[in-house]
Amino acid sequence: MNPTLCTPETSSLRLPNHRKNTSVPRATKLAAATVGYDRLPAAESTDTWLTPPELIWGSPKDGYSGLGPFDLDPCTPEEGMPWPTASQMLKPSDDGLATLWPEDAFVFMNPPFGRGQDAWMEKMANHPGGGIALVFARTETLWFQRFVINHPNVSALVFQQGRLKFHRANGEVGNAPPAGPAWIAYGDEGARRLKHAVKEGLIRGTCLELDFARVGPVTAADLGAANEE
């Protein structure tokens, strides 16, 4: 993997004066694992959190063109949304994980976070039409290591600065979740759109272009050899 910095940004790093408990109750975690759209922030009672419309469609008055349009969103709420995210939007009753995605469909996906997320990430990573995924930046998880950092179809990665505030089912802006987001591009078109979104300021953060053609993924054997040195 040969990362290339798209837009350098500087920021000061500092430790908080007081630690806060950001753990999520077990019941909340289980609820979040059953939904197929946006993540469930801590201490919230609803399990429906929607991607802000300007991230998909842009905001002309602010000079943002948006990441869309998309052909398919396989993870949308059963009750529908105040705004579309793609031409085809699959609900939990449609079973977006089991449904065959058109091979040429450009996909937007914010998968169910928690138990079972690895299956969604594997399907997205191997989808030939490419697309963009929005997830928590959980770099320590197996699915992030397999289907983001070490997957040959990943073309760009953005670690967003700050927390992303999702919307409630009625369209109102909710509170930010307890973790920062990562935007993952699969294929050339996804990388082009992510880079453009960062450059115009729609997404704040650092964009990395990834080139797996030069350097292969690190294997368990490689790690063992490195540890012996």
VEXVOTOR-241764 format. One record per residue: residue in one letter; x, y, z of N, C-alpha, C, O, CB in turn. Coordinates in steps of 0.2 Angstrom, whole numbers, plus 2048, in hexadecimal, padded with zeros to 3 digits. Each point is the difference from the previous one (the first is absolute). Last residue first. Glycine has a CB too. Layout:
REM VEXVOTOR-241764
REC_a_X_Y_Z_X_Y_Z_X_Y_Z_X_Y_Z_X_Y_Z
...
END
This chain:
REM VEXVOTOR-241764
REC_e_840_7D1_84A_806_804_7FF_802_805_806_804_804_7FF_7F9_7FC_7F5
REC_e_7F0_7F1_80A_806_7FC_802_806_805_7FF_805_7FE_802_7F5_7F7_7FB
REC_n_7F0_812_7FC_800_800_807_807_7FC_803_802_801_806_7F1_7FF_7FA
REC_a_807_801_7E9_802_806_802_801_800_808_804_804_802_7F5_801_7F4
REC_a_7FF_7E8_7FF_807_801_7FF_803_807_802_805_801_803_7F9_7F8_7F3
REC_g_7EB_801_80D_804_7FC_804_808_801_7FF_804_800_804_7F3_7F7_7FC
REC_l_7F9_814_7F2_800_802_807_804_7FD_804_804_802_805_7F1_802_7FA
REC_d_808_7F3_7EC_804_807_800_800_803_807_806_802_802_7F7_800_7F2
REC_a_7F5_7EB_809_807_7FE_7FF_805_806_800_805_800_803_7F7_7F6_7F7
REC_a_7ED_80E_805_801_7FD_807_808_7FE_800_803_802_805_7F1_7FB_7FD
REC_t_806_815_7EB_7FE_7F9_802_802_7FF_807_804_803_803_7FC_7F9_7F1
REC_v_7FC_81B_7FC_804_7FD_805_7FD_7F9_802_7FA_800_802_80A_80C_802
REC_p_7F7_7FF_7E3_7FE_800_807_805_7FD_804_804_7FB_7FE_7F0_805_7FF
REC_g_816_80A_7ED_7FB_7FC_802_7FE_800_807_803_804_804_801_7F5_7F3
REC_v_806_819_7F6_802_7FD_806_7FA_7FC_802_7FA_802_800_80D_807_804
REC_r_7F8_802_7E7_808_800_802_801_7FC_806_805_7FC_800_7FC_80F_7FA
REC_a_7E9_7F8_7FE_803_7FD_7FA_808_7FF_802_803_7FC_7FD_7F4_809_7FB
REC_f_7F7_806_815_802_7FA_802_804_7FC_7FA_802_7FA_801_7F4_806_807
REC_d_803_81A_801_803_7FC_7FA_802_7FA_802_806_7FF_803_7FD_80B_7F7
REC_l_7ED_80C_80F_804_7FA_802_801_7FC_7F9_7FC_800_7FC_7FE_800_80F
REC_e_801_81B_800_7FF_7FC_7FA_804_7F9_801_806_801_802_7F8_809_7F6
REC_l_7F7_809_81A_806_7FB_7FE_7FE_7FC_7FA_7FB_7FD_800_809_803_80C
REC_c_7F3_818_803_7FF_7FB_7FB_806_7FC_7FE_805_803_7FE_7F2_804_7FD
REC_t_7FF_808_81B_806_7FF_7FC_7FE_7FA_7FB_7FD_7FB_802_80B_809_807
REC_g_7E7_810_802_805_7FA_802_805_7FF_7FB_802_804_7FC_7F5_7F7_80A
REC_r_7EF_80F_7FA_806_802_803_804_7FB_802_7FE_7FB_804_7FC_80F_800
REC_i_7F2_7F9_7E9_803_7FC_805_806_803_803_805_801_7FC_7F6_7F4_7FE
REC_l_7FB_818_7F7_7FA_7FC_802_801_7FC_805_7FD_7FF_805_7FF_802_7F0
REC_g_814_80D_7FF_7FE_801_806_7FA_7FD_803_7FE_801_805_807_80A_7F9
REC_e_808_7F5_7EC_7FC_805_801_7FD_801_807_7FC_805_801_801_7F9_7F3
REC_k_813_7F1_808_803_806_7FD_7FB_806_800_802_806_802_805_7F3_7F7
REC_v_7F2_7F1_80E_805_803_805_802_806_7FD_801_805_804_802_7F0_800
REC_a_7EF_800_7EE_7FC_802_806_805_803_805_7FE_804_803_7FA_7F3_7FB
REC_h_811_7FF_7EF_7FD_806_7FE_7FC_803_806_800_806_801_7FF_7F6_7F3
REC_k_80C_7EF_80E_805_805_7FF_7FC_807_7FF_802_805_803_807_7F3_7F9
REC_l_7E9_7F5_804_803_802_806_805_805_800_7FF_805_804_7FF_7EF_800
REC_r_7FA_804_7E8_7FB_804_803_802_802_807_7FF_805_803_7F8_7F5_7F7
REC_r_817_7F8_7F9_7FF_807_7FD_7FB_804_804_802_806_801_801_7F5_7F3
REC_a_800_7EE_812_806_804_802_7FF_807_7FD_802_805_804_805_7F1_7FC
REC_g_7E9_7FB_7F9_7FF_801_807_806_805_803_7FF_805_804_7FB_7F0_7FD
REC_e_807_802_7E9_7FB_806_801_7FF_802_807_7FF_806_801_7FC_7F5_7F4
REC_d_814_7F3_806_803_806_7FE_7FB_806_801_801_805_802_806_7F5_7F6
REC_g_7F7_7F0_818_800_801_7F9_802_807_7FE_800_805_805_7F8_7F3_7FA
REC_y_800_805_818_801_7FA_7FD_800_801_7F8_7FA_802_7FE_801_7F7_80C
REC_a_807_816_80F_7FF_800_7F9_802_7F9_7FD_806_7FE_801_7FB_80E_7FE
REC_i_7F8_7FF_81B_804_7FB_7FC_7FD_800_7F9_7FB_7FF_7FE_807_7FA_80C
REC_w_7FE_816_80E_7FD_7FF_7FA_805_7FC_7FC_806_801_7FF_7F4_80A_801
REC_a_801_7F9_81C_805_7FF_7FA_7FC_7FF_7FA_7FB_7FC_800_80D_7FF_808
REC_p_7F3_811_812_7FE_7FC_7FA_806_7FF_7FC_805_804_800_7F0_800_800
REC_g_809_7FF_81C_801_804_7FA_7FF_7FB_7FA_801_7FA_800_807_80E_805
REC_a_7EC_7F6_814_806_7FE_7FC_800_804_7FA_7FB_802_7FD_806_7F3_808
REC_p_7ED_80B_80B_806_801_805_806_7FE_7FC_806_7FF_803_7F3_7FE_806
REC_p_7F1_80F_7EC_802_7FA_803_806_800_803_804_805_800_7F6_7F5_7F8
REC_a_7F6_81C_805_805_7FC_7FD_801_7FA_803_800_800_806_805_80B_7F6
REC_n_7E2_801_803_807_800_804_805_7FC_7FC_7FF_7FB_7FC_7FC_807_80F
REC_g_7F0_806_7E7_801_7FD_806_807_802_803_804_804_7FD_7F4_7F3_800
REC_v_7F5_815_7F0_807_7FE_802_801_7FD_807_7FD_803_804_807_806_7F4
REC_e_7E5_7F5_7F8_804_805_805_807_7FD_801_801_7FA_800_7F4_809_805
REC_g_7FA_7F1_7EE_804_805_7FC_804_805_805_804_803_7FD_7F4_7FC_7FA
REC_n_7F9_7ED_80F_7FC_806_7FD_804_805_7FD_7FD_806_7FE_7FB_7F8_80B
REC_a_812_7EF_800_7FC_7FE_7FB_7FB_805_7FE_7FE_800_7FA_802_7F5_80B
REC_r_818_813_804_7FB_7FB_803_7FB_7FF_7FA_800_802_7FB_801_803_811
REC_h_819_801_7F0_7FA_803_801_7FB_7FA_803_801_7FA_7FE_801_80E_7F8
REC_f_81A_7FD_80D_7FB_7FD_7FC_7F9_803_801_800_804_805_807_7F1_7FB
REC_k_814_813_803_7F9_800_803_7FB_7FD_7FB_800_803_7FB_803_807_80D
REC_l_819_7F3_7FC_7FB_801_7FC_7F9_800_803_7FE_7FA_803_809_801_7F4
REC_r_813_80B_813_7FB_7FB_7FF_7FA_803_7FB_7FF_806_7FF_804_7F7_80D
REC_g_819_809_7F3_7FA_801_804_7FB_7FB_7FF_801_7FB_7FD_801_811_802
REC_q_80E_7F4_7EE_802_804_806_7F9_801_803_7FB_803_7FD_80F_803_7FE
REC_q_7FB_7E5_7F5_7FD_806_801_802_803_806_800_7FD_806_7F6_7FF_7F4
REC_f_815_7F3_7F5_7FF_800_807_7FD_807_802_804_805_800_805_7F2_803
REC_v_7F9_7FA_7E5_800_806_803_7FE_7FF_808_7FB_7FE_801_802_808_7F4
REC_l_80D_7EC_7F3_7FD_800_807_800_807_803_806_803_7FF_7FE_7F1_802
REC_a_7FE_7FC_7E5_801_806_804_7FD_800_807_7FB_7FC_801_806_80B_7F5
REC_s_800_7E6_7FA_804_805_7FD_801_807_803_805_803_7FF_7F6_7F8_7F7
REC_v_7FE_7E8_80D_800_807_803_805_805_7FD_805_7FE_7FF_7F8_7FC_80C
REC_n_801_7EE_7EF_7FB_805_7FD_7FF_806_803_7FD_805_7FD_7FE_7F1_800
REC_p_814_7F8_80B_802_803_7FA_7FB_805_7FD_803_804_7FC_804_7F2_803
REC_h_7FC_805_81C_7FC_7FD_7FA_802_804_7FA_801_806_800_7F6_7F7_808
REC_n_811_806_810_803_7FB_7FC_7FC_7FD_7FA_802_7FB_7FE_804_802_80D
REC_i_7F2_815_804_807_801_800_804_7FB_7FB_804_802_7FD_7FB_802_80F
REC_v_7E9_7F9_7F6_802_807_7FF_807_801_7FF_802_801_7FB_7F4_803_80C
REC_f_7FF_7E7_7FE_7FC_803_7FB_801_807_7FF_7FD_803_7FB_7FB_7F5_807
REC_r_814_7FB_80F_7FF_7FC_7FA_7FD_803_7FA_803_800_7FA_7FC_7F7_80E
REC_q_805_814_80D_806_7FE_7FE_7FF_7FC_7F9_804_801_7FC_800_7FE_810
REC_f_7E9_808_800_804_806_7FD_806_7FE_7FD_802_802_7FB_7F9_805_80E
REC_w_7F8_7E8_802_7FD_802_7F9_804_806_7FD_800_801_7FA_7F5_7FB_80A
REC_l_811_7FC_812_802_7FC_7FA_7FD_802_7FA_804_800_7FB_7FD_7F7_80D
REC_t_804_81B_80B_7FB_7FB_7FF_803_7FC_7FA_804_802_7FC_7F2_804_808
REC_e_813_80F_805_802_7FA_803_7FC_7F9_7FF_802_7FB_802_802_80D_807
REC_t_7F8_80F_7EE_806_7FD_7FD_802_7FA_804_804_7FC_7FD_800_80F_7FF
REC_r_7E7_805_802_802_7FA_804_805_7FC_7FD_7FF_7FB_7FE_7F6_805_807
REC_a_7FC_816_7F6_807_7FF_7FF_803_7FB_805_804_802_804_7FE_809_7F7
REC_f_7E4_7F6_7FB_804_802_805_808_7FF_7FF_801_7FA_7FD_7F5_805_80B
REC_v_7FB_803_7E2_800_7FC_806_803_804_806_803_805_7FF_7FE_7F1_7FA
REC_l_7F6_80B_7EB_801_804_806_7FF_7FC_806_7FB_7FD_802_800_80D_7F8
REC_a_80B_7F2_7EA_7FD_7FE_806_802_805_806_805_803_800_7FC_7F1_7FC
REC_i_7FD_80A_7E7_803_803_806_7FC_7FE_806_7FA_7FF_800_809_80B_7F9
REC_g_803_7EB_7EC_7FB_804_804_804_804_806_806_800_800_7F0_7F9_7FD
REC_g_80A_7F1_7EE_803_805_804_7FB_804_804_7FA_7FF_7FF_810_801_7F9
REC_g_7F4_7ED_7F8_7FE_806_7FE_803_806_804_800_806_7FE_7F6_7F5_7FE
REC_p_80D_7ED_808_804_802_7FA_7FE_807_7FE_804_803_7FD_7FC_7F2_7FF
REC_h_800_7FF_81D_7FB_802_7FB_804_803_7FA_804_805_801_7F3_7FD_808
REC_n_813_7F6_80C_800_7FC_7FA_7FB_802_7FB_800_7FC_7FB_804_7FB_80C
REC_a_7FD_814_80E_807_800_7FD_801_7FC_7FA_804_802_7FC_800_7FF_810
REC_m_7E7_800_7FF_801_806_7FE_807_800_7FC_801_803_7FB_7F8_803_80E
REC_k_800_7E7_803_7FD_801_7FA_801_806_7FD_801_800_7FA_7F6_7F9_80B
REC_e_813_804_810_803_7FB_7FB_7FC_801_7F9_803_800_7FB_801_7F8_80E
REC_m_7F4_814_80A_807_803_7FD_803_7FB_7FB_803_803_7FB_7FE_803_810
REC_w_7EB_7F3_800_7FF_805_7FC_806_803_7FD_800_802_7FA_7F6_801_80D
REC_a_80D_7EC_808_7FD_7FD_7FA_7FE_806_7FB_801_7FF_7FA_7FA_7F7_80D
REC_d_80E_80F_80F_805_7FE_7FB_7FD_7FD_7FA_803_801_7FB_804_7FC_80F
REC_q_7EB_80B_808_803_805_7FC_805_7FD_7FB_800_803_7FA_7FE_806_80F
REC_g_7F6_7EB_80A_7FE_7FF_7F9_803_805_7FB_7FF_800_7FA_7F7_7FB_80A
REC_r_808_80C_815_800_7F9_7FE_7FD_800_7F9_7FB_802_7FE_803_7FA_80E
REC_g_809_81C_7F7_7FF_7FB_806_801_7F9_7FD_803_7FF_7FB_7F6_809_80C
REC_f_7FC_80D_7EC_806_800_804_7FF_7FB_806_7FB_800_803_808_80C_7FA
REC_p_7F2_7F7_7E9_7FF_7FF_807_806_7FF_804_804_7FC_7FE_7F1_7FF_7FF
REC_p_80E_813_7ED_7FE_7F9_802_7FE_800_807_802_804_804_805_7F7_7F3
REC_n_7FA_816_7F4_802_801_807_7FD_7FA_803_7FA_800_802_806_80D_7FE
REC_m_805_7FA_7E5_7FE_7FB_805_803_803_807_806_801_801_7FA_7F5_7F7
REC_f_7FC_80E_7EB_801_804_806_7FE_7FB_806_7FA_7FE_800_805_80E_7FB
REC_v_808_7EF_7EA_7FD_7FF_806_802_805_805_806_802_801_7F9_7F2_7FC
REC_f_7FE_806_7E7_805_804_805_7FC_801_806_7FB_803_801_80B_803_7F6
REC_a_7F7_7E6_7F5_7FD_805_805_806_803_804_804_7FD_803_7F1_7FD_7FD
REC_d_80C_7F4_7EF_802_806_7FE_7FD_806_805_801_806_7FF_800_7F6_7F5
REC_e_7FA_7ED_80F_807_800_800_803_807_7FE_805_802_803_7FB_7F2_7FA
REC_p_7E9_806_811_802_801_7F9_807_801_7FF_803_804_804_7F2_800_7F9
REC_w_802_7EF_818_801_807_7FE_802_800_7F9_804_7FC_7FE_7FF_808_80D
REC_l_7EF_7EA_805_805_801_7FB_800_807_7FE_7FB_803_7FE_804_7F1_7FE
REC_t_7F9_803_81C_7FE_802_7FA_806_801_7FB_805_803_802_7F0_803_803
REC_a_80C_7F5_813_7FF_7FA_7FC_7FE_802_7F9_801_7FC_7FB_7FB_7FE_80F
REC_l_808_818_805_806_7FB_800_7FF_7FA_7FC_805_7FE_7FD_7FD_806_80E
REC_g_7ED_80C_7F8_805_803_7FC_806_7FC_800_804_800_7FB_7F7_80B_807
REC_d_7EB_7F2_805_806_7FC_801_806_802_7FB_802_7FC_7FC_7F7_7FB_809
REC_d_7EF_811_7FF_803_7FE_7F9_806_7FC_801_802_7FD_7FB_7F9_80D_800
REC_s_7FA_800_818_7FC_7FA_7FD_802_7FE_7F9_7FE_7FA_7FE_7F9_80B_809
REC_p_815_80D_804_801_7FA_803_7FC_7FA_7FD_802_7FB_800_801_80C_80B
REC_k_800_80C_7E4_7FE_800_807_802_7FA_803_801_7FB_7FD_7F5_80D_801
REC_l_813_806_7EB_7FD_7FA_803_7FF_801_807_804_803_804_802_7F7_7F4
REC_m_7FB_816_7F1_802_800_807_7FD_7FA_803_7F9_7FF_800_807_80E_801
REC_q_807_800_7E6_7FD_7FA_803_802_7FF_808_806_800_801_7FA_7FA_7F4
REC_s_807_819_800_7FB_7FF_7FB_7FC_7FA_803_7FA_800_7FF_80C_805_7F7
REC_a_807_809_81C_802_7FD_7FA_7F9_7FE_7FC_7FB_801_802_80F_7FA_804
REC_t_7F6_811_80E_807_800_800_802_7FC_7FA_806_801_7FE_7FA_7FF_80E
REC_p_7E9_810_7FC_803_7FA_7FD_808_800_801_803_805_800_7F3_7FA_7F8
REC_w_7F8_80D_81A_803_801_7F9_803_7FA_7FE_802_7FB_804_801_811_7FF
REC_p_7F0_7F3_810_7FE_807_7FE_803_802_7F9_7FD_804_7FC_801_7FF_810
REC_m_7FE_7E2_7FB_805_806_802_7FD_806_7FD_7FC_800_7FB_80E_7F9_805
REC_g_7ED_7EC_808_802_805_7FB_804_805_802_801_801_806_7F5_7FC_7F4
REC_e_802_7EF_812_7FB_805_800_801_805_7FA_7FD_805_7FF_801_7FA_80D
REC_e_812_7F0_7FA_7FA_7FD_7FD_7FA_805_7FF_7FC_7FF_7FB_807_7F7_80B
REC_p_818_810_7F8_7FB_7FE_805_7F9_7FE_7FD_7FE_802_7FB_808_806_80D
REC_t_813_7F5_7EC_7FB_805_801_7FB_7FE_805_7FE_7FA_800_804_80C_7F5
REC_c_813_7F0_7FD_7FF_801_807_7FC_806_802_803_804_803_808_7F6_7FF
REC_p_7FE_7FF_7E8_7FD_7FA_802_7FE_801_808_7FE_7FB_802_809_7FF_7F5
REC_d_7FC_816_7F2_802_801_808_7FC_7FA_803_7FA_7FF_800_807_80D_800
REC_l_807_7FC_7E5_7FD_7FC_805_802_801_807_806_802_801_7FA_7F6_7F6
REC_d_806_816_7F5_7FB_7FB_7FD_7FC_7FC_805_7FA_7FE_800_80D_802_7F6
REC_f_804_81A_80D_801_7F9_800_7FB_7FC_7FD_7FA_802_800_80C_800_80B
REC_p_805_819_7F2_7FA_7FB_802_803_7F9_800_805_7FE_7FE_7F3_80A_7FC
REC_g_812_808_814_7FC_7FD_7FC_801_802_7F9_804_804_7FE_7F4_7FA_80B
REC_l_813_80B_80A_803_7FA_7FE_7FC_7FC_7FB_803_7FC_7FC_802_804_80F
REC_g_7FC_81D_7F9_7FD_7F9_803_804_7FA_7FD_803_801_7FB_7F2_805_806
REC_s_80D_814_7FC_7FD_7FC_7FB_7FD_7F9_802_7FC_7FD_7FD_80C_809_7FB
REC_y_7FE_814_814_801_7F9_800_7FC_7FC_7FB_7FA_801_7FF_809_800_80D
REC_g_7FD_817_7FB_805_7FE_7FB_802_7F9_800_805_7FE_7FD_7FF_80D_804
REC_d_7EB_802_80C_807_800_803_805_7FE_7FB_806_7FF_802_7F4_7FE_809
REC_k_7F0_805_7EE_801_806_803_807_800_803_803_806_801_7F0_7FC_801
REC_p_804_7EA_7F4_803_805_7FB_801_807_803_805_803_7FE_7F4_7F7_7FA
REC_s_808_7EC_811_7FD_807_803_802_805_7FB_806_803_801_7F9_7F9_80B
REC_g_800_7E6_7F4_803_807_800_7FC_806_802_7FA_7FF_802_80C_7FC_7F5
REC_w_7F5_7EC_807_7FE_804_7FB_804_807_800_7FF_804_7FB_7F6_7F6_805
REC_i_810_7F5_810_7FF_7FC_7FA_7FE_805_7FA_803_7FF_7FB_7F8_7F8_80C
REC_l_80A_811_80E_806_7FC_7FF_7FF_7FC_7F9_804_7FE_7FD_7FE_801_810
REC_e_7ED_80F_7FD_805_804_7FC_806_7FC_7FE_804_801_7FC_7F8_809_80A
REC_p_7F2_7ED_808_7FE_800_7F9_806_804_7FC_801_7FE_7FA_7F3_802_808
REC_p_810_7F2_815_7FE_806_7FE_7FF_801_7F8_804_7FE_7FD_802_806_80E
REC_t_7F6_7E4_802_805_804_7FD_7FE_807_7FE_7FB_801_7FC_80B_7F5_800
REC_l_7ED_7FC_817_801_801_7F9_806_804_7FE_802_805_804_7F2_7FA_7FC
REC_w_801_7F0_815_804_806_7FF_802_801_7F8_803_7FB_7FE_801_804_80E
REC_t_7EC_7F2_807_800_802_7F9_804_806_800_7FE_806_802_7F7_7F5_7FC
REC_d_805_7F9_816_805_7FC_7FC_800_802_7F9_803_7FD_7FC_7FC_7FA_80C
REC_t_7FA_815_812_7FE_7FE_7F9_806_7FC_7FD_806_801_801_7F2_809_7FE
REC_s_80A_800_817_7FB_7FB_800_7FE_7FD_7F9_7FD_7FB_800_7FF_80A_80B
REC_e_81C_806_800_7FA_802_7FC_7FC_7FA_800_802_7FA_800_804_80E_7F9
REC_a_810_7F8_811_7FB_804_804_7FA_802_7FC_7FC_805_803_80D_7FE_805
REC_a_80C_7F8_7EA_7FF_7FE_807_7FB_805_803_7FF_805_7FE_80D_7F7_803
REC_p_7F4_800_7E4_804_803_805_7FE_7FE_807_7FA_7FD_801_807_80C_7F8
REC_l_7FD_7E9_7EF_7FC_802_806_804_804_805_804_7FD_804_7F4_7F9_7FA
REC_r_80A_807_7E6_802_7FE_806_7FC_803_806_7FD_805_7FF_80E_7F8_7FD
REC_d_7EC_800_7EA_805_803_803_801_7FE_808_7FB_7FD_803_803_80D_7F5
REC_y_7F7_7E5_7F7_801_807_7FE_805_803_804_806_7FE_800_7EF_803_7FC
REC_g_7FF_7EA_807_804_800_7FA_801_806_7FD_801_801_7FA_7FB_7F5_804
REC_v_7FF_7FC_81C_7FE_805_7FB_804_800_7FA_806_7FD_800_7F6_80A_809
REC_t_807_7EC_80B_7FB_7FD_7FC_7FE_805_7FB_7FC_7FE_7FB_800_7FC_80E
REC_a_815_80A_808_802_7FA_7FB_7FA_7FE_7FC_802_7FC_7FB_807_800_80D
REC_a_7F4_814_809_804_803_7FA_802_7FB_7FB_800_801_7FA_804_808_80E
REC_a_7F1_7F0_80C_7FB_804_7FC_804_802_7FA_7FE_800_7FA_7FB_804_80F
REC_l_814_7F3_807_7FC_7FB_7FD_7FB_803_7FB_7FF_7FD_7FB_803_7FB_80F
REC_k_80B_816_804_804_7FD_7FB_7FC_7FB_7FC_801_7FF_7FA_809_802_80E
REC_t_7EB_809_80A_801_805_7FB_804_7FD_7FA_7FF_800_7FA_800_809_80E
REC_a_7FE_7EB_80C_7FA_800_7FC_801_804_7FA_7FD_7FF_7FB_7FC_7FF_810
REC_r_819_802_804_7FF_7FA_7FC_7FA_800_7FC_800_7FE_7FA_807_7FB_80F
REC_p_804_81E_7FE_7FD_7FA_803_7FF_7FB_7FC_7FF_800_7FA_7FB_808_80D
REC_v_81A_809_7F6_7F9_7FF_7FE_7FD_7FA_803_803_7FB_800_800_80A_7F5
REC_s_813_80D_811_7FE_7F9_7FE_7F8_800_7FF_7FD_804_803_80C_7F8_804
REC_t_807_817_7FF_7FD_7FF_7F9_7FD_7F9_7FF_7FE_7FF_7FA_809_80B_802
REC_n_803_807_819_7FE_7F9_7FF_7FB_800_7F9_7FB_803_800_806_7FB_80D
REC_k_814_814_7F9_7F9_7FF_801_7FE_7F9_7FE_804_7FC_7FC_7FA_810_801
REC_r_818_803_80E_7FE_7FB_7FB_7F8_7FF_801_7FE_801_805_80D_7F9_7FC
REC_h_805_81D_802_7FC_7FB_804_7FE_7FA_7FB_7FE_802_7FA_7FE_807_80E
REC_n_813_808_7F0_801_801_807_7FC_7FA_804_803_7FE_805_7FF_80F_7FA
REC_p_806_7EF_7E8_7FB_803_803_802_801_808_803_7FB_802_7F4_801_7F6
REC_l_81C_803_7F4_7FC_7FC_804_7FA_804_804_802_805_802_808_7F3_7FF
REC_r_801_80E_7E6_801_801_807_7FC_7FB_804_7FA_7FE_7FD_808_80E_801
REC_l_808_7FE_7E8_7FD_7FA_804_801_802_807_806_802_802_7FD_7F6_7F4
REC_s_7FA_818_7F2_804_7FE_806_7FD_7FB_804_7FA_7FF_800_809_80D_801
REC_s_7FE_7F8_7E4_7FC_801_805_804_7FE_807_804_7FC_7FF_7F2_802_7FA
REC_t_80A_805_7E9_804_800_806_7FB_801_806_7FB_804_7FF_810_800_7FC
REC_e_7F5_7F2_7EA_7FD_805_805_804_7FF_806_803_7FB_802_7F2_804_7F9
REC_p_80C_7FA_7E8_803_800_807_7FC_805_804_7FE_806_7FE_80D_7F7_7FE
REC_t_7ED_7F4_7EF_800_807_802_803_801_808_7FC_7FE_804_7FA_804_7F4
REC_c_80D_7E9_7FB_7FC_805_7FB_800_807_802_802_804_7FC_7F7_7F2_801
REC_l_819_7F4_807_7FC_805_804_7FD_805_7FA_803_803_7FC_804_7FC_80F
REC_t_800_7E6_7F3_801_807_7FE_7FC_805_803_7FA_7FF_800_80A_7FC_7F5
REC_p_805_7E9_80F_7FB_806_801_803_806_7FD_806_802_801_7F6_7F8_809
REC_n_807_7EC_7F1_804_806_800_7FC_806_801_7FD_802_7FB_80B_7F8_7FD
REC_m_7F9_7E9_80C_7FC_806_800_804_806_800_805_801_804_7F2_7F9_802
END
